[in-house]
Structure formats: structure tokens, C-alpha cells
Amino acid sequence: MVTRRQTRWIAAFVFVALALSFTRHWHAKQKHAEEQHLPSYETIKEDAGLAEHKTAGVSTPPTFKDGLAQSSDESSSSDENDKSFTSSKDTNAETSDSDKPLISVSAPTLPLMDVAALKTIQNSDLIENAHRAPSADDFISHFKHLVELPNLSIRAAKSTCTWKEAQNVNFQYGNESDWVRADRSNDEMVERRTSWHQKLMNEMVPYSQVKDRFKGRGFVVLVGNGHDTLLRLKVLINMIKTFKTNLPIELHYFEDEMTAENQTVISQWYDKTIYNDLASKDNIMPTKKGILANYHLKSAALVNSRFAEPFFLDSDNIPVISPLELYESDTYKEYGSIFWPDIARSRPQNPMWSITNTPCKMDEYEQESGQLLVDKRKFWYHLQLAAWFNHDDYYNEFLLGDKDMFRFAWHALKTKYGRPKKWLTSVGVVQENDFYCGHSFAQHHPDNGSIAFLHGGLLKTMHASVLERVHQRGRLFSSYKRSKNDEDWSKIERVTITWDDTPWLDKKPPLGPSCTIMDNIQPRDLDEILPGFEEIYTKAGGFEVLEKWQKGDEAKARNWKSYDEFPVSFSEDPDQIEVFEEPDG
């Protein structure tokens, strides 16, 4: 017989068991709910009693100086619509962002605050259609929203890049850099983020004040490295003339780098040549020399160019299709910009990811800015921010010169940029010891994947003795290497730049040429994808330039007075140079 006391004990036991069961069930449901629906960043911040760092004046819509800001009634878009310029998403062009998050934001390795910040940024609709803004000033309301996004720590930013074979990734910057060995502090990241927010919201040159200074389309070229740049410029001009585009060329230089005599001769080569001294006070954005090999002059040239749609080309870049095709490409029409890829990737711990509030991207290479197309009427503020980054030595600790200042300016301003479907193709020569030396990058048309440019960035490292030996044996542009994953940028391709020690030469040069190599790819005949380029390059004067330049004919090059005295005698009429087409398939 059960006593009353025993009954009470049994009831208590059952109650405790039920309570424990309920508690476990409740926690399980709560965990599932948190994984599916994380609380907002602001809710977590308030519950934790933490004060969010804000840019000064950003908690309420900031005031733009000098007429940059518009009042709510003057703005070109209403508050309800200012995050989206169009609801359409139909395009076949490649963009810099994947549609799917790179990781689950509920990854257990991140503290909840980092998870919430990451989710807020990844799920933000700010970036989806920002590139469709009709003009630069239509971005103003967009900027107001993006500066209010939560701060993304380095820990959170790098968590989205998780290569399984990271040792095979060609990262920019080696392990000797301090920021590679140890993450920079979050306080430093907040300070730098606040700095560019301040620049964006209060110190930009308003588009309304300068828009009448920009007109039309044209090429922008820097010619500030002395005789070698002028030598290469002649080849570039010859190639441009073959396409009969009638587009003007705007040459940018600094102070005495371009003499009046030089201008007279160049204008004989191409009568649609315009000149701009970047040291002139007439420029919109003043600049200076002496920052990391003067890479910053490229962004300064684009900001100060008179063209509304400037097409930047390095002087050693050879277009092999009409540049007009790129202006008319679907990618450019959709995004108002085209950035082409490099061979390296940005490290996950690169502070620029955090500074620009951007999760690290596994489907993205660094930018190769030997060619760049942009519509300044839309991206005036983006170019200013890129130039601002570029003029600060701090950012050159993480980004190699000008090239990635553009990419991260677009990331910072939560705007997609256009890019080709295909990653670059390496073009070069197979040496006598069967060593493949890639000396040029073939960059592709953004829509159809055909080759659009050959950028000979490493040709300048070939000693005259190497060039002479290669000529004796055959073609300098004989071979290519192309990744089988060139349309899937998230896949790892083993690629690097190394030195060719030229064991096949009896008398070795002081330093062998730099070469791009791709270990896992066999070289193929370049005529398969770019037939006849060697002949085209020869007729444009390319080999004469290389030989004269590499033989050190500097004194004569510096002192030429007329077309006939120029150290390269271009006998070929550029109008007679045939333009070739890439074969189908």
C-alpha cells in the first residue's frame, strides 16, 4: 500500500522528469529557430548591452557638403525605392558576386555578434541593383544606407573563404607580411572604415559640379616612364589605327615627362591625341608623384580624364579586337564597367575585406588593370574613392598598386562590377629546355569569351640576348596555357610567376625573364585561338620596339626631335595591317 508520503515523492519525481524533458525540447526548438532565423544585429546589440560604433553623424542621415546631398523631396528616388533601381535581374553577364552565400552564417566558429553582422551584410539588398543607378548622384541614398551596415571584423570577413587546398592558391603577398602572420586589430579596422565613410559622406567632389567637364568616349594612357613608354605607345597607336575607331587618345603624364617636341611627334602618329599634365592645377583632383612606383597616377588619370566613358589601356597592352565591341557588350551595358582578372587572389585575412565591409570572395581574382572600362557618369564617386585609397600609403600595404583599389572601391560602395566569363589565358613561348615562359596575359571579351587584349606585362623583363635567341628559333608568341576551369573562378588553378634562369644560353643575362607558369597545364599552339598574331605584332612594330628598348638605345630615344629620328622606324602602314579574328570554337 502506497503511503501519502510516497505518493508525494512519486508526483515530485514525475514533475521533475517532465520539466527536464520540456526544457530539453524547448532548447532544441530554440536552437533550431536560431539557426533558421537569427535575431537582427540591432537586437543582439541591445540584448548584450553593447554600443555599436557609428561613423560620426551617420546615426541620422548625414549632410553632404557643397551640394552633394539632396533633400528627400529633391532626391531622384523615394525612400521606399532608394535601395533598388530596378527589380529586374535578367542578365547573362558575369558579376563579382555569387548568388548563394559562400558559407552558412550560422557557422559555429564565429561568435554570435560576428554571425549577425555577416548575415546582415550578406542578406542586404543594397548591392543587388545598385549598378543600375542612372547617374552618380542617384547613389546618394544608397551611400546613406551602406554606412549604417554593421562593422565586419576580420574574423568574420575571412570566414567566407575556406579553400581546402590553400597551399595551392596563388595569394598576393607572402607570409613575411605582418598582417598575414597576425590579424590587424578590429579597432584599426573600425578607424579605417570610419575614415573612408567620412570621405564618402563629406569630402567628395559633387558630380553636379563637374558633370559638364566629361564628354564622349576615348582611350586613356599613361606615358610617364620615359623612352620605353613612348616606344610602346607607337605600337599601341598602330594597333588602334587598324580598327578605324576614330576614338581620341588622351595621354597623361607628370610635369616634364612629356615635352612639346614629343607632343608634336606623337600628334603626327595620331592626330586625335590629347594631352593632360597631372600636375596641372586645372585638374579636378590634384595628385603627386612618389607613391609606390607612381601606380596611383592611373586612378588620377581616370578621375581627371575629360571622357565620360574612359577606356584605360597600359602602353604595353595590345588590343586584338575593336575596342568599340567592348563599349557595345552586354556586360558593359548592364554594369557600366568591366574589370579584368589577374592571376593572384587576395588573402582571406587581407584587411581590405574588413575595411570595406565585404566578406572574402572565393570566386574572385585580384584585378589586372592593364585595361579598364568605366562609365564616369555613373561611377564618379566610386572612382574618387579608388583614387583616395590609392593616394594613401596605408592601403598599399595590402593592395599592389592601383589595380585592386578599383575592385575594393566597388566592394566598399556595395556595387557590382562587370567582368568577363573567362579567366585570363597565359601566352608565351616554350624555351629550348621545354620550359614554358608565359610573358603575356590574354584577356577576354566579357560576353563571348574571344580574346580581346594581349597584355605583355612580363615582356619587359626579357633581356636582348633572350629575345634574339627566341627569334632565331621561331615565334615569341608561340604557345598558350588555358585552365579547364576558366569559367569557374572558385576552382583553384596552380599558377605563379618565377624566373627563367636560361640554362640554354651560353652567356646568361644578368637576370632571366619573369614567366607565368601553370604547372598542371600543357602548352598549346597559340594559332589555335589567335592565328597570325606574330605577324600582326611584327607589322605594328612590336619586335623593333622590344629590340631597340632591350638593347638600351636610351640616349637616342630621349633626344629624338622628329618622326624620322625616332629610334624605331615603322615602315609598315598601319592601315595595311590586317585585323584577324579568333577561329570559331
Protein Blocks (a to p, Z undefined) as FASTA:
>chain_A
ZZfklmmmmmmmmmmmmmmmmmmmmmmmmmmmmmmmccdfklmmmmnopacdddehklpc
cddeehlaccfklpmbdfklmmbgbfbfbdfbdcfbdfbdfbdfkbfkbcfklmmmmmmm
mmpcklmmmmmpfblklmmmmmmmmmmpccddfklmmmmpccfblmlpccehifkbmklm
pccdfklmmmmmmmmmmmmmmmcccfklmmmmpgcjdddddffeojmlmmmmmmmmmmmm
mnonopacddddehjlpcfklmmmmmmmpmcbccddfkbmkbmbdcdehiehhlmmmmmm
mmmpmbfbdcdddfkbccfbdfklmmmpmklmmnopacdddfbdcdfklmklmmnopacd
fkbccddfkbccddfklmmmmmmmmmmmmmpmklmmmbghjllmmmmmmmmnopacdddf
bdcdddddddfkopacdfbdcdddfklopafbdcdfklmmpcfklmmmmmmnmcfblbcc
ddfklmbmkbccdddddddehlmbmbacfbdcdddddfkbccddfklmmghklmmmmmno
mmmmmmmmmnopmmmmmmccbfklpmbdcfbcfklpccddddeZZ
